[in-house]
Amino acid sequence: MSQSTSASILITGATGNIGKELTKHLASKGIPFRAMVRSMDNLQDFEGLNFSGAEVISGDFNNPESLQNALKGIEKAFLLTNSSEQAEQQQATFVNLAADARVKHIVKLSQWAADINSPVRFLRYHAVIENLIKESGMAYTFLRPNLFMQGLLGFRETIIKQNQFFGAIGNAKISIVDTRDIAAVAGEVLSSPGHEGKIYNLTGPESLTHHEMAEKLSATLGRKIEFIDITPKALKQTLLHVGFPEWQAEGLVEDYAHYKLGEASEVKFGVREAIGNEAKSFDYFVKDYASMFSA
């Protein structure tokens, strides 16, 4: 693996769930890219790629000089940060520096129902950055995924030890999506023309309640898995207990209030529109990840 800076595609968030899948997707197609990591100690995240076109560069969203260095010679950039209290400012800085560096196209990982007037803080900041990108004059593609199937891995321990997972959503349905589909869409958009100016709403092929998800987990794992509906206050305390910062925990509670209103139940076909394949089903996800939910 090279550590030079000659690739024309920059991947931020390269060591996260979507970023890792995206780097694998591009490597499998022989498409060179530059992966931005906060620390070179994270190089082990790319060891399995075995791809000479993968470059790694150190960059920190809180260090504009490092971002300028990462953006040198880049034509297309994938923008993804953690949804932290700093995310809006970090992404705004990146967009402005990308425009200065004459980046031609930004592919932004946004969120389902992003709206500047939303009561959900995550949806507001994504909409602010979408607007900033539009105003920059750079070409853009916005990926707006729904709740991630892989988010269930956050409950892996309680599913293994208690056969339970939790949320504050009642019986509302949600068109949950596999992060591998999000990565495949991002890879297609970054490596081929014709996606400029588009917004892809990314969902799975069906809308499910969390109780229905529990039934599907039970059928595949061969044991009874239960979904336990809890209050928003209890959800916040649970999130704080497992280590989420308060701002992010409160944001996730807002997310679930949005889901509970049925505002994330619609099935969209952005995956098919972008890559020509149908989105992966929840059944497919559970079969692939079954070993992760078993002791």
Backbone hydrogen bonds in HBPLUS format (Angstrom, degrees):
<---DONOR---> <-ACCEPTOR-->    atom                        ^
c    i                          cat <-CA-CA->   ^        H-A-AA   ^      H-
h    n   atom  resd res      DA  || num        DHA   H-A  angle D-A-AA Bond
n    s   type  num  typ     dist DA aas  dist angle  dist       angle   num
A0075-GLU N   A0008-SER O   2.82 MM  67  5.15 161.7  1.86 130.5 136.2     1
A0076-LYS N   A0008-SER O   3.05 MM  68  6.42 167.1  2.07 163.9 167.0     2
A0034-ARG N   A0009-ILE O   2.73 MM  25  6.00 156.1  1.78 163.7 172.2     3
A0010-LEU N   A0076-LYS O   2.91 MM  66  6.39 158.5  1.95 154.0 161.0     4
A0078-PHE N   A0010-LEU O   2.83 MM  68  6.17 160.3  1.86 164.3 170.9     5
A0011-ILE N   A0034-ARG O   2.77 MM  23  6.10 161.0  1.81 167.1 170.5     6
A0036-MET N   A0011-ILE O   2.91 MM  25  6.05 176.5  1.91 162.3 162.5     7
A0012-THR N   A0078-PHE O   3.13 MM  66  5.93 155.9  2.19 147.3 154.7     8
A0016-GLY N   A0013-GLY O   3.23 MM   3  5.65 167.9  2.24 115.8 119.3     9
A0020-LYS N   A0016-GLY O   2.87 MM   4  5.82 165.6  1.89 152.1 155.1    10
A0022-LEU N   A0018-ILE O   2.83 MM   4  6.06 152.0  1.91 152.6 161.7    11
A0023-THR N   A0019-GLY O   2.90 MM   4  6.17 159.4  1.95 152.9 157.4    12
A0024-LYS N   A0020-LYS O   3.06 MM   4  6.31 158.3  2.11 147.2 153.2    13
A0025-HIS N   A0021-GLU O   2.90 MM   4  6.09 152.2  1.98 143.4 151.5    14
A0026-LEU N   A0022-LEU O   2.98 MM   4  6.23 167.1  2.00 156.5 158.1    15
A0027-ALA N   A0023-THR O   2.95 MM   4  6.04 161.8  1.98 146.3 152.2    16
A0028-SER N   A0024-LYS O   2.91 MM   4  6.03 153.0  1.99 145.3 152.3    17
A0029-LYS N   A0026-LEU O   3.09 MM   3  5.23 137.2  2.28  99.6 111.5    18
A0031-ILE N   A0026-LEU O   3.00 MM   5  5.20 168.7  2.01 150.1 146.9    19
A0030-GLY N   A0027-ALA O   3.01 MM   3  4.96 160.8  2.05 103.7 109.4    20
A0033-PHE N   A0053-GLY O   3.10 MM  20  6.44 154.8  2.16 146.5 149.1    21
A0055-GLU N   A0033-PHE O   2.92 MM  22  6.22 165.3  1.94 156.9 161.4    22
A0035-ALA N   A0055-GLU O   2.69 MM  20  6.01 170.0  1.70 155.3 156.2    23
A0057-ILE N   A0035-ALA O   2.95 MM  22  6.21 161.3  1.98 156.7 158.2    24
A0037-VAL N   A0057-ILE O   2.92 MM  20  6.22 161.5  1.96 157.3 163.2    25
A0059-GLY N   A0037-VAL O   2.77 MM  22  5.69 156.5  1.83 143.0 147.9    26
A0042-ASN N   A0039-SER O   2.97 MM   3  5.79 167.2  1.99 120.9 124.5    27
A0043-LEU N   A0040-MET O   3.29 MM   3  5.59 157.8  2.34 113.4 113.2    28
A0045-ASP N   A0042-ASN O   2.95 MM   3  5.74 160.9  1.99 123.3 128.8    29
A0046-PHE N   A0043-LEU O   2.96 MM   3  5.68 165.0  1.99 121.1 125.9    30
A0047-GLU N   A0044-GLN O   3.29 MM   3  5.11 168.3  2.30 103.1 106.6    31
A0049-LEU N   A0046-PHE O   3.12 MM   3  5.63 165.6  2.14 117.8 122.4    32
A0054-ALA N   A0051-PHE O   3.27 MM   3  5.92 164.7  2.30 120.8 121.8    33
A0063-ASN N   A0060-ASP O   2.83 MM   3  5.17 162.6  1.86 120.2 122.9    34
A0066-SER N   A0063-ASN O   2.98 MM   3  5.50 125.2  2.29 113.2 126.3    35
A0067-LEU N   A0063-ASN O   3.21 MM   4  6.58 149.6  2.30 148.4 157.4    36
A0068-GLN N   A0064-PRO O   2.88 MM   4  6.18 157.5  1.93 153.5 159.3    37
A0069-ASN N   A0065-GLU O   3.11 MM   4  6.36 153.9  2.18 142.6 149.0    38
A0070-ALA N   A0066-SER O   2.99 MM   4  6.22 155.5  2.05 142.9 149.6    39
A0071-LEU N   A0067-LEU O   2.93 MM   4  6.11 142.0  2.08 148.6 158.6    40
A0072-LYS N   A0069-ASN O   3.36 MM   3  5.51 162.0  2.40 104.7 110.0    41
A0074-ILE N   A0071-LEU O   3.12 MM   3  5.34 165.8  2.14 131.4 129.7    42
A0104-LYS N   A0075-GLU O   2.84 MM  29  5.11 132.2  2.07 122.6 136.6    43
A0105-HIS N   A0075-GLU O   3.08 MM  30  6.46 147.6  2.19 156.6 163.9    44
A0077-ALA N   A0105-HIS O   2.98 MM  28  6.51 153.5  2.05 156.3 164.9    45
A0107-VAL N   A0077-ALA O   2.77 MM  30  6.07 171.4  1.78 166.4 169.0    46
A0079-LEU N   A0107-VAL O   2.86 MM  28  6.15 159.7  1.90 148.6 155.2    47
A0109-LEU N   A0079-LEU O   3.09 MM  30  6.18 177.7  2.09 161.7 161.8    48
A0087-ALA N   A0084-SER O   3.06 MM   3  5.16 162.1  2.10 108.1 113.8    49
A0090-GLN N   A0086-GLN O   2.89 MM   4  6.00 166.2  1.91 163.7 168.1    50
A0091-GLN N   A0087-ALA O   2.85 MM   4  5.96 168.3  1.87 157.9 160.4    51
A0092-ALA N   A0088-GLU O   2.94 MM   4  6.05 153.8  2.01 144.3 152.2    52
A0093-THR N   A0089-GLN O   2.97 MM   4  6.13 160.9  2.01 148.5 153.2    53
A0094-PHE N   A0090-GLN O   3.06 MM   4  6.32 158.1  2.11 145.1 151.2    54
A0095-VAL N   A0091-GLN O   2.91 MM   4  6.14 163.3  1.94 151.9 155.8    55
A0096-ASN N   A0092-ALA O   3.02 MM   4  6.23 167.3  2.03 153.6 156.6    56
A0097-LEU N   A0093-THR O   2.98 MM   4  6.17 160.0  2.02 150.7 156.4    57
A0098-ALA N   A0094-PHE O   2.78 MM   4  5.93 151.2  1.86 150.4 159.2    58
A0099-ALA N   A0095-VAL O   2.96 MM   4  6.21 155.1  2.02 148.9 154.9    59
A0100-ASP N   A0096-ASN O   3.05 MM   4  6.32 156.2  2.11 141.9 148.5    60
A0101-ALA N   A0097-LEU O   2.89 MM   4  6.11 143.4  2.03 141.2 151.4    61
A0103-VAL N   A0098-ALA O   2.99 MM   5  5.36 175.2  1.99 157.0 155.5    62
A0102-ARG N   A0099-ALA O   3.04 MM   3  5.01 158.2  2.09 104.1 109.8    63
A0139-ALA N   A0104-LYS O   2.91 MM  35  6.00 151.0  1.99 155.4 150.5    64
A0106-ILE N   A0139-ALA O   2.94 MM  33  6.37 157.9  1.99 149.7 149.5    65
A0141-THR N   A0106-ILE O   3.03 MM  35  6.52 139.6  2.19 154.5 155.8    66
A0108-LYS N   A0141-THR O   2.95 MM  33  6.38 149.8  2.04 161.9 170.5    67
A0143-LEU N   A0108-LYS O   2.94 MM  35  6.15 174.6  1.94 169.0 168.9    68
A0110-SER N   A0143-LEU O   2.67 MM  33  5.48 154.7  1.73 152.4 160.6    69
A0114-ALA N   A0111-GLN O   3.07 MM   3  5.59 131.7  2.31 150.7 143.0    70
A0112-TRP N   A0145-PRO O   2.89 MM  33  5.17 150.7  1.98 144.6 135.3    71
A0115-ASP N   A0123-LEU O   3.18 MM   8  5.60 139.4  2.35 107.2 119.0    72
A0118-SER N   A0115-ASP O   3.04 MM   3  5.20 167.8  2.05 115.5 116.9    73
A0123-LEU N   A0120-VAL O   3.06 MM   3  5.44 117.1  2.47 107.3 121.8    74
A0124-ARG N   A0120-VAL O   3.08 MM   4  6.40 149.0  2.18 153.0 162.7    75
A0125-TYR N   A0121-ARG O   3.06 MM   4  6.33 170.4  2.06 157.4 158.1    76
A0126-HIS N   A0122-PHE O   3.10 MM   4  6.27 159.8  2.14 148.4 154.2    77
A0127-ALA N   A0123-LEU O   3.20 MM   4  6.25 155.0  2.27 135.9 142.3    78
A0128-VAL N   A0124-ARG O   2.97 MM   4  6.29 154.4  2.04 152.4 159.9    79
A0129-ILE N   A0125-TYR O   3.10 MM   4  6.34 161.6  2.13 149.7 153.2    80
A0130-GLU N   A0126-HIS O   2.89 MM   4  6.15 157.0  1.94 149.6 156.8    81
A0131-ASN N   A0127-ALA O   2.99 MM   4  6.20 163.4  2.02 150.1 153.6    82
A0132-LEU N   A0128-VAL O   3.02 MM   4  6.31 152.6  2.10 143.3 151.3    83
A0133-ILE N   A0129-ILE O   2.92 MM   4  6.16 158.9  1.97 154.2 158.7    84
A0134-LYS N   A0130-GLU O   2.99 MM   4  6.30 161.2  2.02 151.3 156.5    85
A0135-GLU N   A0131-ASN O   2.93 MM   4  6.17 157.6  1.98 149.6 155.6    86
A0136-SER N   A0132-LEU O   3.02 MM   4  6.17 126.0  2.32 137.7 151.5    87
A0136-SER N   A0133-ILE O   3.09 MM   3  5.07 137.0  2.29  96.3 108.7    88
A0197-GLY N   A0140-TYR O   2.60 MM  57  5.28 143.9  1.72 155.8 168.6    89
A0142-PHE N   A0198-LYS O   3.02 MM  56  6.52 155.9  2.08 152.6 159.1    90
A0200-TYR N   A0142-PHE O   2.85 MM  58  6.26 160.4  1.89 168.7 174.9    91
A0144-ARG N   A0200-TYR O   2.80 MM  56  5.97 178.3  1.80 160.5 160.8    92
A0202-LEU N   A0144-ARG O   2.99 MM  58  5.79 159.3  2.04 118.5 125.3    93
A0146-ASN N   A0202-LEU O   2.95 MM  56  6.23 139.4  2.12 176.6 169.7    94
A0177-VAL N   A0147-LEU O   2.91 MM  30  6.21 163.6  1.94 160.9 166.4    95
A0151-GLY N   A0148-PHE O   3.09 MM   3  5.22 154.6  2.16 101.1 109.1    96
A0149-MET N   A0177-VAL O   2.71 MM  28  5.50 155.6  1.77 141.9 142.8    97
A0152-LEU N   A0149-MET O   3.04 MM   3  6.04 170.7  2.05 127.9 130.2    98
A0153-LEU N   A0150-GLN O   2.99 MM   3  5.56 157.4  2.04 113.7 120.4    99
A0154-GLY N   A0151-GLY O   2.99 MM   3  5.64 158.9  2.03 115.5 121.9   100
A0155-PHE N   A0152-LEU O   2.85 MM   3  5.41 156.1  1.90 114.0 121.8   101
A0156-ARG N   A0153-LEU O   3.02 MM   3  4.69 159.5  2.06 104.2 105.7   102
A0159-ILE N   A0155-PHE O   2.88 MM   4  6.07 154.2  1.95 160.9 169.5   103
A0160-ILE N   A0156-ARG O   2.92 MM   4  6.12 155.4  1.98 149.6 156.0   104
A0161-LYS N   A0157-GLU O   2.84 MM   4  5.98 170.1  1.85 152.7 156.0   105
A0162-GLN N   A0158-THR O   2.74 MM   4  5.05 147.4  1.84 125.7 136.5   106
A0163-ASN N   A0158-THR O   2.96 MM   5  6.26 111.1  2.45 140.5 153.3   107
A0164-GLN N   A0158-THR O   3.31 MM   6  5.71 171.9  2.31 117.6 119.9   108
A0163-ASN N   A0159-ILE O   3.12 MM   4  4.18 129.4  2.39 101.3 110.6   109
A0226-GLU N   A0163-ASN O   2.90 MM  63  6.29 164.0  1.93 146.9 149.5   110
A0165-PHE N   A0226-GLU O   3.06 MM  61  6.62 142.0  2.21 156.7 165.9   111
A0228-ILE N   A0165-PHE O   2.85 MM  63  6.15 166.8  1.87 163.9 168.3   112
A0167-GLY N   A0228-ILE O   3.34 MM  61  6.74 143.1  2.49 155.0 153.9   113
A0230-ILE N   A0167-GLY O   2.82 MM  63  5.80 164.2  1.84 146.1 151.3   114
A0172-ALA N   A0169-ILE O   3.34 MM   3  6.07 165.9  2.36 139.1 141.3   115
A0174-ILE N   A0208-LEU O   2.82 MM  34  5.36 146.7  1.93 128.9 135.4   116
A0208-LEU N   A0174-ILE O   3.08 MM  34  5.36 166.4  2.10 129.0 124.8   117
A0175-SER N   A0264-ALA O   3.05 MM  89  6.52 156.2  2.11 155.3 155.0   118
A0204-GLY N   A0175-SER O   3.35 MM  29  5.42 159.8  2.39 107.0 112.9   119
A0181-ASP N   A0178-ASP O   3.01 MM   3  5.52 138.3  2.19 111.1 121.5   120
A0182-ILE N   A0178-ASP O   3.39 MM   4  6.87 150.5  2.48 142.4 150.5   121
A0183-ALA N   A0179-THR O   2.95 MM   4  6.23 160.0  1.99 149.2 153.7   122
A0184-ALA N   A0180-ARG O   2.99 MM   4  6.13 150.9  2.07 136.3 144.4   123
A0185-VAL N   A0181-ASP O   2.96 MM   4  6.19 156.4  2.02 148.0 153.5   124
A0186-ALA N   A0182-ILE O   2.95 MM   4  6.23 164.7  1.97 150.9 155.4   125
A0187-GLY N   A0183-ALA O   2.83 MM   4  6.03 159.3  1.87 150.0 155.8   126
A0188-GLU N   A0184-ALA O   3.02 MM   4  6.20 156.0  2.07 144.3 150.2   127
A0189-VAL N   A0185-VAL O   2.93 MM   4  6.15 165.7  1.95 157.9 161.6   128
A0190-LEU N   A0186-ALA O   2.93 MM   4  6.07 155.9  1.99 150.3 156.7   129
A0191-SER N   A0187-GLY O   3.13 MM   4  6.11 134.8  2.34 138.1 148.7   130
A0192-SER N   A0188-GLU O   3.07 MM   4  5.94 120.5  2.44 148.2 157.0   131
A0198-LYS N   A0195-HIS O   3.30 MM   3  5.71 147.8  2.41 136.9 132.8   132
A0270-GLY N   A0201-ASN O   3.21 MM  69  5.04 132.1  2.45 171.9 159.1   133
A0213-MET N   A0209-THR O   3.02 MM   4  6.40 147.8  2.13 142.6 152.0   134
A0214-ALA N   A0210-HIS O   2.97 MM   4  6.23 151.5  2.05 141.4 148.6   135
A0215-GLU N   A0211-HIS O   3.04 MM   4  6.39 147.4  2.15 141.6 150.2   136
A0216-LYS N   A0212-GLU O   3.04 MM   4  6.33 154.0  2.11 146.2 152.5   137
A0217-LEU N   A0213-MET O   2.89 MM   4  6.18 156.6  1.94 151.8 158.6   138
A0218-SER N   A0214-ALA O   2.89 MM   4  6.09 158.2  1.94 146.7 152.8   139
A0219-ALA N   A0215-GLU O   3.00 MM   4  6.24 159.0  2.04 147.2 152.0   140
A0220-THR N   A0216-LYS O   3.17 MM   4  6.36 158.6  2.22 146.7 151.4   141
A0221-LEU N   A0217-LEU O   2.82 MM   4  5.86 165.9  1.84 157.8 162.5   142
A0222-GLY N   A0218-SER O   2.87 MM   4  5.60 134.2  2.08 141.7 150.4   143
A0235-LEU N   A0231-THR O   2.89 MM   4  6.20 153.3  1.96 153.4 161.9   144
A0236-LYS N   A0232-PRO O   2.95 MM   4  6.23 159.4  1.99 149.6 154.1   145
A0237-GLN N   A0233-LYS O   3.08 MM   4  6.37 162.2  2.12 148.6 153.1   146
A0238-THR N   A0234-ALA O   2.90 MM   4  6.11 152.4  1.98 145.6 153.5   147
A0239-LEU N   A0235-LEU O   2.93 MM   4  6.19 159.9  1.97 153.4 158.4   148
A0240-LEU N   A0236-LYS O   2.91 MM   4  6.17 159.9  1.95 153.7 159.3   149
A0241-HIS N   A0237-GLN O   2.91 MM   4  6.02 151.0  2.00 141.6 149.9   150
A0242-VAL N   A0238-THR O   3.12 MM   4  6.44 145.0  2.25 145.0 153.0   151
A0244-PHE N   A0239-LEU O   2.98 MM   5  5.52 161.8  2.02 153.4 147.4   152
A0243-GLY N   A0240-LEU O   3.10 MM   3  5.16 158.1  2.15 102.5 108.7   153
A0249-ALA N   A0245-PRO O   2.88 MM   4  6.09 159.7  1.92 158.8 165.7   154
A0250-GLU N   A0246-GLU O   2.88 MM   4  6.06 164.5  1.91 155.0 158.4   155
A0251-GLY N   A0247-TRP O   3.04 MM   4  6.23 147.4  2.15 137.5 146.9   156
A0252-LEU N   A0248-GLN O   2.93 MM   4  6.23 150.4  2.02 148.4 155.6   157
A0253-VAL N   A0249-ALA O   3.05 MM   4  6.36 149.7  2.14 146.4 154.6   158
A0254-GLU N   A0250-GLU O   3.02 MM   4  6.34 150.5  2.11 142.6 150.6   159
A0255-ASP N   A0251-GLY O   2.87 MM   4  6.20 149.8  1.96 143.0 152.0   160
A0256-TYR N   A0252-LEU O   2.98 MM   4  6.29 158.7  2.03 147.8 151.6   161
A0257-ALA N   A0253-VAL O   3.01 MM   4  6.32 145.1  2.14 142.7 152.5   162
A0258-HIS N   A0254-GLU O   3.03 MM   4  6.30 151.8  2.11 148.5 155.6   163
A0258-HIS N   A0255-ASP O   3.09 MM   3  5.12 118.3  2.48  96.1 111.0   164
A0259-TYR N   A0255-ASP O   2.89 MM   4  6.30 151.6  1.97 147.6 156.5   165
A0260-LYS N   A0256-TYR O   2.82 MM   4  5.95 156.4  1.88 144.7 151.1   166
A0262-GLY N   A0259-TYR O   2.83 MM   3  5.35 157.5  1.88 120.0 124.4   167
A0273-GLU N   A0269-PHE O   2.93 MM   4  6.19 161.2  1.96 152.6 158.8   168
A0274-ALA N   A0270-GLY O   2.96 MM   4  6.03 151.8  2.04 144.5 150.5   169
A0275-ILE N   A0271-VAL O   2.94 MM   4  6.05 170.8  1.95 158.6 161.2   170
A0276-GLY N   A0272-ARG O   2.78 MM   4  4.44 141.2  1.93 122.0 129.7   171
A0285-PHE N   A0281-SER O   3.10 MM   4  6.44 159.0  2.14 145.9 151.3   172
A0286-VAL N   A0282-PHE O   2.89 MM   4  6.15 167.0  1.90 156.6 159.1   173
A0287-LYS N   A0283-ASP O   3.04 MM   4  6.27 160.9  2.08 149.1 153.8   174
A0288-ASP N   A0284-TYR O   3.02 MM   4  6.25 159.9  2.06 150.2 155.9   175
A0289-TYR N   A0285-PHE O   2.93 MM   4  6.12 150.9  2.01 153.8 162.2   176
A0290-ALA N   A0286-VAL O   2.86 MM   4  5.51 102.8  2.47 141.2 155.1   177
A0292-MET N   A0289-TYR O   2.86 MM   3  5.39 139.7  2.02 116.8 128.5   178
A0293-PHE N   A0290-ALA O   3.05 MM   3  5.47 149.4  2.15 110.1 118.9   179
A0294-SER N   A0291-SER O   3.40 MM   3  5.26 165.4  2.42 103.1 104.3   180
